[in-house]
Amino acid sequence: MSRRRALRLEDRIREVPDFPKKGILFRDITPLLMDGEAFGECVGRMAGLVRGKVDTVLSIESRGFIFGSALANRLGIGFIPIRKQGKLPHKTYRMEYELEYGTAAVEIHRDALKKGARVVIVDDVLATGGTMKAAVQLARKCGARVTSILFLIELAALGGRRKLRGYPVSTLITY
Ligand code: AMP
């Protein structure tokens, strides 16, 4: 096995207890991003899962953008941002959802996607699945087909996959 394949991505994830509030064990991805080899491995593995199967990459503000834009660039395809409420300048669709800590709304430009486009949606962490479910609904509202969903990390105990039933979900690290 080469040194590259032996790289354990989970060794680059830092656990921060009680952030952003008491009771949350926050998975900090910044040590992974700082390590060029680990970040490259991560994007390469994501690309390998969807290469040739998708037309566009969607991802969710803000940590999703780090992986989504790198992935789109690696695949040589376009990138579409799903942003927090009030940030996109043109006409949008909006979806409200519940977070592990709080509630929020996300938006997409109405003209961002072609009807029938095959999209992959990328985010850093699957917790309760509420954020990704809202993103899926936005993509579908635009007429796209969600053919793949990717996460760097899945927090399996929170059961987020149940909210995404019927969609192919892949994760690189499961806790
Ligand atoms: P959810 O909608 O519950 O699946 O939450 C997913 C979003 O919240 C992701 O975009 C993550 O960035 C963030 N998030 C939720 N829980 C955690 C956690 N324990 N550690 C790091 N990020 C988290």
Backbone and ligand atoms as CSV (ligand in chain L), in Angstrom:
chain,resi,resn,atom,element,x,y,z
A,1,MET,N,N,0.853,-1.200,0.000
A,1,MET,CA,C,0.000,0.000,0.000
A,1,MET,C,C,0.893,1.256,0.000
A,2,SER,N,N,0.599,2.210,-0.888
A,2,SER,CA,C,1.424,3.407,-0.957
A,2,SER,C,C,1.150,4.285,0.262
A,3,ARG,N,N,2.065,5.232,0.499
A,3,ARG,CA,C,1.899,6.149,1.629
A,3,ARG,C,C,0.586,6.931,1.489
A,4,ARG,N,N,0.260,7.313,0.237
A,4,ARG,CA,C,-0.959,8.077,-0.017
A,4,ARG,C,C,-2.202,7.314,0.422
A,5,ARG,N,N,-2.280,6.017,0.021
A,5,ARG,CA,C,-3.473,5.230,0.362
A,5,ARG,C,C,-3.567,5.005,1.870
A,6,ALA,N,N,-2.396,4.987,2.530
A,6,ALA,CA,C,-2.384,4.678,3.961
A,6,ALA,C,C,-2.808,5.886,4.811
A,7,LEU,N,N,-2.876,7.048,4.179
A,7,LEU,CA,C,-3.212,8.262,4.921
A,7,LEU,C,C,-4.603,8.134,5.552
A,8,ARG,N,N,-4.673,8.333,6.860
A,8,ARG,CA,C,-5.979,8.239,7.537
A,8,ARG,C,C,-6.554,9.643,7.712
A,9,LEU,N,N,-7.608,9.910,6.960
A,9,LEU,CA,C,-8.193,11.252,7.005
A,9,LEU,C,C,-8.691,11.585,8.414
A,10,GLU,N,N,-9.192,10.548,9.128
A,10,GLU,CA,C,-9.762,10.833,10.452
A,10,GLU,C,C,-8.703,11.343,11.440
A,11,ASP,N,N,-7.433,11.024,11.170
A,11,ASP,CA,C,-6.369,11.547,12.038
A,11,ASP,C,C,-6.220,13.064,11.911
A,12,ARG,N,N,-6.818,13.635,10.875
A,12,ARG,CA,C,-6.714,15.085,10.646
A,12,ARG,C,C,-7.979,15.830,11.082
A,13,ILE,N,N,-8.903,15.127,11.749
A,13,ILE,CA,C,-10.115,15.783,12.260
A,13,ILE,C,C,-9.959,15.994,13.759
A,14,ARG,N,N,-10.120,17.243,14.192
A,14,ARG,CA,C,-9.963,17.567,15.621
A,14,ARG,C,C,-11.348,17.619,16.285
A,15,GLU,N,N,-11.445,17.001,17.459
A,15,GLU,CA,C,-12.717,17.024,18.195
A,15,GLU,C,C,-12.679,18.155,19.214
A,16,VAL,N,N,-13.684,19.035,19.159
A,16,VAL,CA,C,-13.743,20.165,20.089
A,16,VAL,C,C,-15.042,20.056,20.898
A,17,PRO,N,N,-14.943,19.668,22.178
A,17,PRO,CA,C,-16.152,19.529,22.996
A,17,PRO,C,C,-16.798,20.883,23.299
A,18,ASP,N,N,-18.129,20.867,23.395
A,18,ASP,CA,C,-18.915,22.037,23.811
A,18,ASP,C,C,-18.731,23.251,22.901
A,19,PHE,N,N,-18.621,23.027,21.583
A,19,PHE,CA,C,-18.582,24.125,20.612
A,19,PHE,C,C,-19.601,23.823,19.519
A,20,PRO,N,N,-20.395,24.772,19.072
A,20,PRO,CA,C,-20.479,26.175,19.532
A,20,PRO,C,C,-21.286,26.346,20.806
A,21,LYS,N,N,-21.887,25.229,21.303
A,21,LYS,CA,C,-22.500,25.343,22.636
A,21,LYS,C,C,-22.398,24.023,23.375
A,22,LYS,N,N,-22.716,24.047,24.660
A,22,LYS,CA,C,-22.554,22.889,25.533
A,22,LYS,C,C,-23.275,21.664,24.966
A,23,GLY,N,N,-22.583,20.535,24.993
A,23,GLY,CA,C,-23.200,19.289,24.560
A,23,GLY,C,C,-22.895,18.921,23.120
A,24,ILE,N,N,-22.368,19.853,22.322
A,24,ILE,CA,C,-22.013,19.558,20.923
A,24,ILE,C,C,-20.527,19.179,20.859
A,25,LEU,N,N,-20.255,18.016,20.262
A,25,LEU,CA,C,-18.857,17.648,20.001
A,25,LEU,C,C,-18.559,18.052,18.564
A,26,PHE,N,N,-17.872,19.171,18.407
A,26,PHE,CA,C,-17.649,19.751,17.080
A,26,PHE,C,C,-16.502,19.046,16.375
A,27,ARG,N,N,-16.705,18.673,15.112
A,27,ARG,CA,C,-15.650,18.038,14.296
A,27,ARG,C,C,-14.992,19.133,13.471
A,28,ASP,N,N,-13.788,19.481,13.849
A,28,ASP,CA,C,-13.056,20.588,13.235
A,28,ASP,C,C,-12.211,20.056,12.079
A,29,ILE,N,N,-12.524,20.544,10.866
A,29,ILE,CA,C,-11.835,20.046,9.664
A,29,ILE,C,C,-10.587,20.854,9.320
A,30,THR,N,N,-10.290,21.903,10.087
A,30,THR,CA,C,-9.170,22.765,9.680
A,30,THR,C,C,-7.811,22.048,9.681
A,31,PRO,N,N,-7.545,21.080,10.590
A,31,PRO,CA,C,-6.252,20.377,10.479
A,31,PRO,C,C,-6.134,19.598,9.164
A,32,LEU,N,N,-7.244,19.062,8.679
A,32,LEU,CA,C,-7.217,18.337,7.400
A,32,LEU,C,C,-6.928,19.308,6.249
A,33,LEU,N,N,-7.576,20.477,6.275
A,33,LEU,CA,C,-7.392,21.448,5.191
A,33,LEU,C,C,-5.961,21.972,5.148
A,34,MET,N,N,-5.335,22.065,6.328
A,34,MET,CA,C,-3.958,22.586,6.410
A,34,MET,C,C,-2.945,21.621,5.818
A,35,ASP,N,N,-3.346,20.338,5.729
A,35,ASP,CA,C,-2.445,19.285,5.248
A,35,ASP,C,C,-2.747,19.046,3.759
A,36,GLY,N,N,-1.891,19.552,2.904
A,36,GLY,CA,C,-2.135,19.487,1.464
A,36,GLY,C,C,-2.368,18.079,0.955
A,37,GLU,N,N,-1.620,17.127,1.513
A,37,GLU,CA,C,-1.765,15.748,1.058
A,37,GLU,C,C,-3.133,15.185,1.465
A,38,ALA,N,N,-3.545,15.476,2.694
A,38,ALA,CA,C,-4.834,14.972,3.183
A,38,ALA,C,C,-5.999,15.627,2.444
A,39,PHE,N,N,-5.916,16.931,2.225
A,39,PHE,CA,C,-6.972,17.646,1.512
A,39,PHE,C,C,-7.076,17.107,0.078
A,40,GLY,N,N,-5.923,16.921,-0.554
A,40,GLY,CA,C,-5.896,16.388,-1.921
A,40,GLY,C,C,-6.480,14.982,-1.994
A,41,GLU,N,N,-6.139,14.153,-1.006
A,41,GLU,CA,C,-6.659,12.780,-0.932
A,41,GLU,C,C,-8.188,12.785,-0.810
A,42,CYS,N,N,-8.660,13.693,0.020
A,42,CYS,CA,C,-10.088,13.811,0.273
A,42,CYS,C,C,-10.836,14.207,-1.012
A,43,VAL,N,N,-10.354,15.232,-1.702
A,43,VAL,CA,C,-11.000,15.687,-2.935
A,43,VAL,C,C,-10.885,14.609,-4.019
A,44,GLY,N,N,-9.738,13.941,-4.071
A,44,GLY,CA,C,-9.544,12.865,-5.053
A,44,GLY,C,C,-10.514,11.710,-4.834
A,45,ARG,N,N,-10.739,11.360,-3.569
A,45,ARG,CA,C,-11.674,10.264,-3.273
A,45,ARG,C,C,-13.097,10.668,-3.605
A,46,MET,N,N,-13.448,11.907,-3.309
A,46,MET,CA,C,-14.791,12.389,-3.673
A,46,MET,C,C,-14.965,12.362,-5.193
A,47,ALA,N,N,-13.947,12.828,-5.909
A,47,ALA,CA,C,-14.018,12.862,-7.376
A,47,ALA,C,C,-14.184,11.451,-7.939
A,48,GLY,N,N,-13.462,10.495,-7.360
A,48,GLY,CA,C,-13.548,9.107,-7.825
A,48,GLY,C,C,-14.950,8.527,-7.680
A,49,LEU,N,N,-15.700,9.009,-6.695
A,49,LEU,CA,C,-17.051,8.486,-6.458
A,49,LEU,C,C,-18.073,8.995,-7.475
A,50,VAL,N,N,-17.820,10.147,-8.089
A,50,VAL,CA,C,-18.856,10.740,-8.955
A,50,VAL,C,C,-18.396,11.045,-10.385
A,51,ARG,N,N,-17.113,10.825,-10.682
A,51,ARG,CA,C,-16.585,11.184,-11.999
A,51,ARG,C,C,-17.424,10.548,-13.113
A,52,GLY,N,N,-17.842,11.366,-14.085
A,52,GLY,CA,C,-18.608,10.875,-15.230
A,52,GLY,C,C,-20.093,10.687,-14.946
A,53,LYS,N,N,-20.497,10.859,-13.679
A,53,LYS,CA,C,-21.900,10.604,-13.315
A,53,LYS,C,C,-22.677,11.881,-13.033
A,54,VAL,N,N,-21.994,13.023,-13.013
A,54,VAL,CA,C,-22.678,14.273,-12.661
A,54,VAL,C,C,-22.278,15.397,-13.621
A,55,ASP,N,N,-23.197,16.371,-13.763
A,55,ASP,CA,C,-22.949,17.510,-14.648
A,55,ASP,C,C,-22.498,18.745,-13.882
A,56,THR,N,N,-22.888,18.826,-12.600
A,56,THR,CA,C,-22.643,20.033,-11.814
A,56,THR,C,C,-22.479,19.673,-10.336
A,57,VAL,N,N,-21.677,20.475,-9.637
A,57,VAL,CA,C,-21.513,20.303,-8.189
A,57,VAL,C,C,-22.268,21.426,-7.470
A,58,LEU,N,N,-23.082,21.039,-6.485
A,58,LEU,CA,C,-23.749,22.005,-5.614
A,58,LEU,C,C,-23.150,21.849,-4.231
A,59,SER,N,N,-22.978,22.957,-3.515
A,59,SER,CA,C,-22.661,22.758,-2.110
A,59,SER,C,C,-23.189,23.878,-1.259
A,60,ILE,N,N,-23.065,23.670,0.047
A,60,ILE,CA,C,-23.796,24.468,1.016
A,60,ILE,C,C,-22.831,25.352,1.795
A,61,GLU,N,N,-23.164,26.639,1.882
A,61,GLU,CA,C,-22.382,27.608,2.647
A,61,GLU,C,C,-22.239,27.138,4.100
A,62,SER,N,N,-21.113,27.283,4.749
A,62,SER,CA,C,-19.916,27.783,4.098
A,62,SER,C,C,-18.827,26.704,3.994
A,63,ARG,N,N,-18.815,25.742,4.926
A,63,ARG,CA,C,-17.732,24.751,4.843
A,63,ARG,C,C,-17.900,23.812,3.663
A,64,GLY,N,N,-19.150,23.637,3.203
A,64,GLY,CA,C,-19.379,22.816,2.013
A,64,GLY,C,C,-18.665,23.380,0.796
A,65,PHE,N,N,-18.545,24.723,0.751
A,65,PHE,CA,C,-17.901,25.366,-0.406
A,65,PHE,C,C,-16.443,24.934,-0.564
A,66,ILE,N,N,-15.798,24.674,0.554
A,66,ILE,CA,C,-14.372,24.321,0.502
A,66,ILE,C,C,-14.188,23.044,-0.310
A,67,PHE,N,N,-15.063,22.055,-0.044
A,67,PHE,CA,C,-14.945,20.772,-0.740
A,67,PHE,C,C,-15.623,20.830,-2.108
A,68,GLY,N,N,-16.774,21.506,-2.174
A,68,GLY,CA,C,-17.543,21.554,-3.422
A,68,GLY,C,C,-16.786,22.243,-4.544
A,69,SER,N,N,-16.159,23.363,-4.249
A,69,SER,CA,C,-15.473,24.083,-5.327
A,69,SER,C,C,-14.219,23.324,-5.756
A,70,ALA,N,N,-13.510,22.733,-4.792
A,70,ALA,CA,C,-12.324,21.934,-5.144
A,70,ALA,C,C,-12.732,20.722,-5.983
A,71,LEU,N,N,-13.848,20.101,-5.609
A,71,LEU,CA,C,-14.331,18.925,-6.338
A,71,LEU,C,C,-14.726,19.295,-7.771
A,72,ALA,N,N,-15.476,20.378,-7.929
A,72,ALA,CA,C,-15.903,20.813,-9.270
A,72,ALA,C,C,-14.681,21.069,-10.139
A,73,ASN,N,N,-13.703,21.739,-9.557
A,73,ASN,CA,C,-12.483,22.058,-10.289
A,73,ASN,C,C,-11.740,20.792,-10.690
A,74,ARG,N,N,-11.672,19.825,-9.780
A,74,ARG,CA,C,-10.987,18.551,-10.057
A,74,ARG,C,C,-11.686,17.792,-11.194
A,75,LEU,N,N,-13.043,17.895,-11.213
A,75,LEU,CA,C,-13.824,17.173,-12.216
A,75,LEU,C,C,-13.934,17.950,-13.533
A,76,GLY,N,N,-13.568,19.234,-13.501
A,76,GLY,CA,C,-13.676,20.062,-14.699
A,76,GLY,C,C,-15.118,20.421,-15.033
A,77,ILE,N,N,-15.961,20.554,-13.994
A,77,ILE,CA,C,-17.357,20.938,-14.212
A,77,ILE,C,C,-17.696,22.151,-13.343
A,78,GLY,N,N,-18.906,22.687,-13.514
A,78,GLY,CA,C,-19.283,23.918,-12.825
A,78,GLY,C,C,-19.701,23.702,-11.379
A,79,PHE,N,N,-19.764,24.829,-10.666
A,79,PHE,CA,C,-20.085,24.832,-9.234
A,79,PHE,C,C,-21.242,25.796,-8.980
A,80,ILE,N,N,-22.215,25.355,-8.190
A,80,ILE,CA,C,-23.355,26.217,-7.853
A,80,ILE,C,C,-23.463,26.338,-6.332
A,81,PRO,N,N,-23.451,27.576,-5.830
A,81,PRO,CA,C,-23.543,27.764,-4.377
A,81,PRO,C,C,-24.988,27.770,-3.874
A,82,ILE,N,N,-25.214,27.060,-2.766
A,82,ILE,CA,C,-26.451,27.199,-1.999
A,82,ILE,C,C,-26.064,28.042,-0.803
A,83,ARG,N,N,-26.723,29.209,-0.640
A,83,ARG,CA,C,-26.256,30.159,0.367
A,83,ARG,C,C,-27.283,30.397,1.457
A,84,LYS,N,N,-26.819,30.936,2.561
A,84,LYS,CA,C,-27.726,31.313,3.648
A,84,LYS,C,C,-28.636,32.427,3.140
A,85,GLN,N,N,-29.779,32.529,3.760
A,85,GLN,CA,C,-30.803,33.494,3.373
A,85,GLN,C,C,-30.256,34.922,3.182
A,86,GLY,N,N,-30.648,35.554,2.066
A,86,GLY,CA,C,-30.343,36.970,1.873
A,86,GLY,C,C,-28.998,37.277,1.241
A,87,LYS,N,N,-28.250,36.246,0.839
A,87,LYS,CA,C,-26.898,36.486,0.301
A,87,LYS,C,C,-26.865,36.490,-1.226
A,88,LEU,N,N,-27.764,35.759,-1.867
A,88,LEU,CA,C,-27.720,35.669,-3.332
A,88,LEU,C,C,-28.457,36.867,-3.941
A,89,PRO,N,N,-27.868,37.496,-4.971
A,89,PRO,CA,C,-28.411,38.758,-5.458
A,89,PRO,C,C,-29.594,38.640,-6.428
A,90,HIS,N,N,-29.743,37.478,-7.094
A,90,HIS,CA,C,-30.781,37.369,-8.126
A,90,HIS,C,C,-32.003,36.667,-7.531
A,91,LYS,N,N,-32.994,36.310,-8.370
A,91,LYS,CA,C,-34.202,35.623,-7.864
A,91,LYS,C,C,-33.856,34.247,-7.318
A,92,THR,N,N,-34.428,33.923,-6.154
A,92,THR,CA,C,-34.052,32.664,-5.494
A,92,THR,C,C,-35.270,31.819,-5.126
A,93,TYR,N,N,-35.014,30.520,-4.896
A,93,TYR,CA,C,-35.915,29.660,-4.136
A,93,TYR,C,C,-35.333,29.565,-2.736
A,94,ARG,N,N,-36.237,29.449,-1.733
A,94,ARG,CA,C,-35.783,29.382,-0.343
A,94,ARG,C,C,-36.361,28.151,0.353
A,95,MET,N,N,-35.585,27.559,1.242
A,95,MET,CA,C,-36.054,26.408,2.014
A,95,MET,C,C,-35.612,26.577,3.469
A,96,GLU,N,N,-36.571,26.416,4.394
A,96,GLU,CA,C,-36.219,26.495,5.811
A,96,GLU,C,C,-35.953,25.102,6.365
A,97,TYR,N,N,-35.113,25.012,7.385
A,97,TYR,CA,C,-34.772,23.704,7.950
A,97,TYR,C,C,-34.284,23.859,9.382
A,98,GLU,N,N,-34.217,22.714,10.084
A,98,GLU,CA,C,-33.720,22.725,11.464
A,98,GLU,C,C,-32.296,22.214,11.511
A,99,LEU,N,N,-31.482,22.842,12.343
A,99,LEU,CA,C,-30.089,22.435,12.545
A,99,LEU,C,C,-29.960,21.619,13.826
A,100,GLU,N,N,-28.782,20.977,13.992
A,100,GLU,CA,C,-28.493,20.331,15.279
A,100,GLU,C,C,-28.517,21.401,16.375
A,101,TYR,N,N,-28.121,22.619,15.996
A,101,TYR,CA,C,-28.171,23.732,16.952
A,101,TYR,C,C,-28.817,24.951,16.285
A,102,GLY,N,N,-30.154,25.040,16.330
A,102,GLY,CA,C,-30.882,26.205,15.813
A,102,GLY,C,C,-31.679,25.934,14.545
A,103,THR,N,N,-32.216,26.992,13.917
A,103,THR,CA,C,-32.903,26.860,12.629
A,103,THR,C,C,-32.301,27.852,11.639
A,104,ALA,N,N,-32.529,27.597,10.346
A,104,ALA,CA,C,-31.943,28.458,9.324
A,104,ALA,C,C,-32.706,28.297,8.014
A,105,ALA,N,N,-32.340,29.094,7.016
A,105,ALA,CA,C,-32.903,28.938,5.679
A,105,ALA,C,C,-31.781,29.054,4.662
A,106,VAL,N,N,-31.915,28.311,3.571
A,106,VAL,CA,C,-30.921,28.366,2.492
A,106,VAL,C,C,-31.621,28.705,1.182
A,107,GLU,N,N,-30.837,29.246,0.247
A,107,GLU,CA,C,-31.405,29.683,-1.029
A,107,GLU,C,C,-30.510,29.264,-2.194
A,108,ILE,N,N,-31.146,29.199,-3.373
A,108,ILE,CA,C,-30.418,28.941,-4.618
A,108,ILE,C,C,-30.983,29.868,-5.687
A,109,HIS,N,N,-30.168,30.273,-6.624
A,109,HIS,CA,C,-30.673,31.070,-7.742
A,109,HIS,C,C,-31.633,30.221,-8.579
A,110,ARG,N,N,-32.778,30.797,-8.902
A,110,ARG,CA,C,-33.798,30.046,-9.654
A,110,ARG,C,C,-33.298,29.545,-11.002
A,111,ASP,N,N,-32.379,30.310,-11.613
A,111,ASP,CA,C,-31.914,29.928,-12.957
A,111,ASP,C,C,-30.563,29.198,-12.915
A,112,ALA,N,N,-30.198,28.661,-11.731
A,112,ALA,CA,C,-28.853,28.074,-11.587
A,112,ALA,C,C,-28.688,26.760,-12.342
A,113,LEU,N,N,-29.789,26.004,-12.471
A,113,LEU,CA,C,-29.665,24.638,-13.005
A,113,LEU,C,C,-30.526,24.424,-14.245
A,114,LYS,N,N,-30.003,23.586,-15.158
A,114,LYS,CA,C,-30.804,23.193,-16.324
A,114,LYS,C,C,-31.723,22.047,-15.896
A,115,LYS,N,N,-32.930,22.002,-16.468
A,115,LYS,CA,C,-33.858,20.895,-16.172
A,115,LYS,C,C,-33.195,19.562,-16.498
A,116,GLY,N,N,-33.280,18.625,-15.562
A,116,GLY,CA,C,-32.727,17.290,-15.808
A,116,GLY,C,C,-31.237,17.164,-15.538
A,117,ALA,N,N,-30.584,18.264,-15.154
A,117,ALA,CA,C,-29.139,18.210,-14.863
A,117,ALA,C,C,-28.885,17.201,-13.737
A,118,ARG,N,N,-27.796,16.439,-13.870
A,118,ARG,CA,C,-27.430,15.477,-12.810
A,118,ARG,C,C,-26.485,16.196,-11.856
A,119,VAL,N,N,-26.894,16.278,-10.597
A,119,VAL,CA,C,-26.057,17.027,-9.659
A,119,VAL,C,C,-25.581,16.165,-8.497
A,120,VAL,N,N,-24.387,16.516,-8.008
A,120,VAL,CA,C,-23.912,15.990,-6.728
A,120,VAL,C,C,-23.951,17.153,-5.746
A,121,ILE,N,N,-24.441,16.898,-4.543
A,121,ILE,CA,C,-24.430,17.922,-3.494
A,121,ILE,C,C,-23.416,17.495,-2.435
A,122,VAL,N,N,-22.564,18.439,-2.024
A,122,VAL,CA,C,-21.445,18.143,-1.121
A,122,VAL,C,C,-21.523,19.003,0.132
A,123,ASP,N,N,-21.259,18.386,1.284
A,123,ASP,CA,C,-21.112,19.168,2.525
A,123,ASP,C,C,-20.050,18.506,3.396
A,124,ASP,N,N,-19.625,19.225,4.440
A,124,ASP,CA,C,-18.568,18.652,5.276
A,124,ASP,C,C,-19.090,17.599,6.238
A,125,VAL,N,N,-20.208,17.898,6.932
A,125,VAL,CA,C,-20.685,16.996,7.996
A,125,VAL,C,C,-22.165,16.670,7.818
A,126,LEU,N,N,-22.509,15.375,7.876
A,126,LEU,CA,C,-23.913,14.949,7.970
A,126,LEU,C,C,-24.219,14.741,9.448
A,127,ALA,N,N,-25.047,15.622,9.998
A,127,ALA,CA,C,-25.466,15.479,11.396
A,127,ALA,C,C,-26.914,14.987,11.393
A,128,THR,N,N,-27.893,15.894,11.558
A,128,THR,CA,C,-29.295,15.451,11.530
A,128,THR,C,C,-29.824,15.292,10.106
A,129,GLY,N,N,-29.118,15.851,9.129
A,129,GLY,CA,C,-29.534,15.737,7.732
A,129,GLY,C,C,-30.448,16.855,7.262
A,130,GLY,N,N,-30.829,17.747,8.179
A,130,GLY,CA,C,-31.767,18.820,7.821
A,130,GLY,C,C,-31.224,19.762,6.749
A,131,THR,N,N,-29.954,20.108,6.865
A,131,THR,CA,C,-29.354,21.031,5.892
A,131,THR,C,C,-29.328,20.405,4.506
A,132,MET,N,N,-28.874,19.153,4.438
A,132,MET,CA,C,-28.781,18.496,3.130
A,132,MET,C,C,-30.155,18.255,2.531
A,133,LYS,N,N,-31.137,17.935,3.383
A,133,LYS,CA,C,-32.485,17.720,2.856
A,133,LYS,C,C,-33.002,19.009,2.200
A,134,ALA,N,N,-32.753,20.152,2.844
A,134,ALA,CA,C,-33.169,21.433,2.275
A,134,ALA,C,C,-32.462,21.680,0.936
A,135,ALA,N,N,-31.183,21.329,0.866
A,135,ALA,CA,C,-30.418,21.501,-0.374
A,135,ALA,C,C,-30.981,20.618,-1.489
A,136,VAL,N,N,-31.345,19.387,-1.142
A,136,VAL,CA,C,-31.933,18.463,-2.124
A,136,VAL,C,C,-33.239,19.050,-2.658
A,137,GLN,N,N,-34.052,19.584,-1.747
A,137,GLN,CA,C,-35.333,20.149,-2.164
A,137,GLN,C,C,-35.137,21.345,-3.092
A,138,LEU,N,N,-34.116,22.153,-2.819
A,138,LEU,CA,C,-33.831,23.302,-3.688
A,138,LEU,C,C,-33.412,22.838,-5.081
A,139,ALA,N,N,-32.544,21.826,-5.131
A,139,ALA,CA,C,-32.081,21.311,-6.433
A,139,ALA,C,C,-33.267,20.774,-7.226
A,140,ARG,N,N,-34.146,20.064,-6.541
A,140,ARG,CA,C,-35.320,19.486,-7.222
A,140,ARG,C,C,-36.273,20.573,-7.695
A,141,LYS,N,N,-36.410,21.629,-6.910
A,141,LYS,CA,C,-37.261,22.755,-7.300
A,141,LYS,C,C,-36.773,23.383,-8.600
A,142,CYS,N,N,-35.459,23.328,-8.807
A,142,CYS,CA,C,-34.850,23.869,-10.031
A,142,CYS,C,C,-34.947,22.864,-11.185
A,143,GLY,N,N,-35.494,21.685,-10.933
A,143,GLY,CA,C,-35.670,20.695,-12.005
A,143,GLY,C,C,-34.500,19.750,-12.172
A,144,ALA,N,N,-33.523,19.802,-11.250
A,144,ALA,CA,C,-32.340,18.942,-11.369
A,144,ALA,C,C,-32.598,17.565,-10.767
A,145,ARG,N,N,-31.747,16.608,-11.124
A,145,ARG,CA,C,-31.796,15.260,-10.543
A,145,ARG,C,C,-30.606,15.107,-9.605
A,146,VAL,N,N,-30.883,14.809,-8.346
A,146,VAL,CA,C,-29.792,14.627,-7.376
A,146,VAL,C,C,-29.325,13.179,-7.487
A,147,THR,N,N,-28.207,12.987,-8.192
A,147,THR,CA,C,-27.749,11.614,-8.448
A,147,THR,C,C,-26.708,11.162,-7.430
A,148,SER,N,N,-26.233,12.116,-6.599
A,148,SER,CA,C,-25.234,11.741,-5.610
A,148,SER,C,C,-25.174,12.786,-4.492
A,149,ILE,N,N,-24.938,12.296,-3.273
A,149,ILE,CA,C,-24.745,13.185,-2.123
A,149,ILE,C,C,-23.459,12.743,-1.430
A,150,LEU,N,N,-22.567,13.701,-1.187
A,150,LEU,CA,C,-21.270,13.378,-0.585
A,150,LEU,C,C,-21.026,14.183,0.686
A,151,PHE,N,N,-20.468,13.503,1.687
A,151,PHE,CA,C,-20.017,14.183,2.906
A,151,PHE,C,C,-18.609,13.728,3.215
A,152,LEU,N,N,-17.836,14.621,3.820
A,152,LEU,CA,C,-16.566,14.180,4.374
A,152,LEU,C,C,-16.835,13.303,5.604
A,153,ILE,N,N,-17.736,13.780,6.483
A,153,ILE,CA,C,-17.969,13.124,7.777
A,153,ILE,C,C,-19.444,12.828,7.982
A,154,GLU,N,N,-19.741,11.623,8.480
A,154,GLU,CA,C,-21.112,11.290,8.892
A,154,GLU,C,C,-21.122,11.007,10.398
A,155,LEU,N,N,-22.030,11.670,11.111
A,155,LEU,CA,C,-22.229,11.383,12.535
A,155,LEU,C,C,-23.413,10.424,12.608
A,156,ALA,N,N,-23.104,9.124,12.545
A,156,ALA,CA,C,-24.138,8.115,12.299
A,156,ALA,C,C,-25.214,8.079,13.384
A,157,ALA,N,N,-24.818,8.365,14.629
A,157,ALA,CA,C,-25.774,8.278,15.738
A,157,ALA,C,C,-26.923,9.271,15.592
A,158,LEU,N,N,-26.726,10.324,14.811
A,158,LEU,CA,C,-27.779,11.341,14.661
A,158,LEU,C,C,-28.797,10.963,13.579
A,159,GLY,N,N,-28.521,9.879,12.849
A,159,GLY,CA,C,-29.529,9.322,11.928
A,159,GLY,C,C,-29.872,10.180,10.722
A,160,GLY,N,N,-28.963,11.041,10.299
A,160,GLY,CA,C,-29.244,11.937,9.174
A,160,GLY,C,C,-29.612,11.229,7.879
A,161,ARG,N,N,-29.088,10.024,7.691
A,161,ARG,CA,C,-29.373,9.290,6.447
A,161,ARG,C,C,-30.857,9.034,6.243
A,162,ARG,N,N,-31.593,8.888,7.343
A,162,ARG,CA,C,-33.035,8.616,7.231
A,162,ARG,C,C,-33.746,9.736,6.478
A,163,LYS,N,N,-33.273,10.977,6.678
A,163,LYS,CA,C,-33.905,12.122,5.996
A,163,LYS,C,C,-33.564,12.130,4.506
A,164,LEU,N,N,-32.538,11.370,4.120
A,164,LEU,CA,C,-32.063,11.403,2.723
A,164,LEU,C,C,-32.372,10.087,2.007
A,165,ARG,N,N,-33.330,9.350,2.551
A,165,ARG,CA,C,-33.683,8.041,1.991
A,165,ARG,C,C,-34.019,8.172,0.509
A,166,GLY,N,N,-33.542,7.226,-0.300
A,166,GLY,CA,C,-33.854,7.266,-1.732
A,166,GLY,C,C,-32.754,7.930,-2.557
A,167,TYR,N,N,-31.786,8.568,-1.877
A,167,TYR,CA,C,-30.670,9.207,-2.587
A,167,TYR,C,C,-29.384,8.476,-2.243
A,168,PRO,N,N,-28.469,8.338,-3.214
A,168,PRO,CA,C,-27.192,7.679,-2.915
A,168,PRO,C,C,-26.282,8.594,-2.087
A,169,VAL,N,N,-26.047,8.197,-0.843
A,169,VAL,CA,C,-25.228,8.998,0.077
A,169,VAL,C,C,-23.889,8.302,0.293
A,170,SER,N,N,-22.771,9.020,0.088
A,170,SER,CA,C,-21.432,8.477,0.381
A,170,SER,C,C,-20.725,9.384,1.370
A,171,THR,N,N,-19.994,8.766,2.294
A,171,THR,CA,C,-19.220,9.557,3.254
A,171,THR,C,C,-17.816,8.957,3.362
A,172,LEU,N,N,-16.822,9.811,3.587
A,172,LEU,CA,C,-15.442,9.323,3.661
A,172,LEU,C,C,-15.080,8.885,5.080
A,173,ILE,N,N,-15.682,9.503,6.082
A,173,ILE,CA,C,-15.391,9.161,7.483
A,173,ILE,C,C,-16.714,9.013,8.222
A,174,THR,N,N,-16.855,7.919,8.981
A,174,THR,CA,C,-18.081,7.729,9.781
A,174,THR,C,C,-17.705,7.614,11.258
A,175,TYR,N,N,-18.426,8.376,12.093
A,175,TYR,CA,C,-18.240,8.261,13.551
A,175,TYR,C,C,-19.487,7.672,14.161
L,1,AMP,P1,P,-27.394,18.897,9.906
L,1,AMP,O1,O,-28.340,19.771,9.149
L,1,AMP,O2,O,-27.870,18.646,11.305
L,1,AMP,O3,O,-27.037,17.632,9.176
L,1,AMP,O4,O,-26.077,19.746,10.128
L,1,AMP,C1,C,-25.148,19.792,9.174
L,1,AMP,C2,C,-24.418,21.099,9.174
L,1,AMP,O5,O,-24.064,21.576,10.480
L,1,AMP,C3,C,-23.165,20.872,8.426
L,1,AMP,O6,O,-23.086,21.847,7.418
L,1,AMP,C4,C,-22.046,21.007,9.428
L,1,AMP,O7,O,-21.129,21.945,8.945
L,1,AMP,C5,C,-22.680,21.507,10.711
L,1,AMP,N1,N,-22.502,20.606,11.868
L,1,AMP,C6,C,-23.497,19.993,12.539
L,1,AMP,N2,N,-23.026,19.271,13.563
L,1,AMP,C7,C,-21.699,19.404,13.540
L,1,AMP,C8,C,-20.630,18.881,14.351
L,1,AMP,N3,N,-20.874,18.079,15.413
L,1,AMP,N4,N,-19.379,19.214,14.020
L,1,AMP,C9,C,-19.131,20.020,12.963
L,1,AMP,N5,N,-20.077,20.544,12.178
L,1,AMP,C10,C,-21.355,20.256,12.451
